[in-house]
Amino acid sequence: MEKTFTEKQQSLLRELRKLALMHNRDYFLSIIPFVESATPEQEELLDTYQVALDEDKNRLNQSRKAFVTPERVNAII
């Protein structure tokens, strides 16, 4: 199902805020004003941000898993 512009905008804002809190990343915070002020004519911009965010989110998730593994090994030892 196709999302409306407002749904895309709100979804992207939620994800940006969550990632900014979880990872303390200033660049997530810096994108928020652009997303908030976006107009329906800039929907392609929101799509671009969403794709980049999905890629970055996967990378961050993998790096978190990489940090957790040595911690678990040390706890077992």
HELIX and SHEET records of a PDB file:
HELIX    1   1 PHE A    5  HIS A   23  1                                  19    
HELIX    2   2 ASP A   26  GLU A   36  1                                  11    
HELIX    3   3 PRO A   40  GLN A   42  5                                   3    
HELIX    4   4 GLU A   43  ILE A   76  1                                  34    
END                                                                             
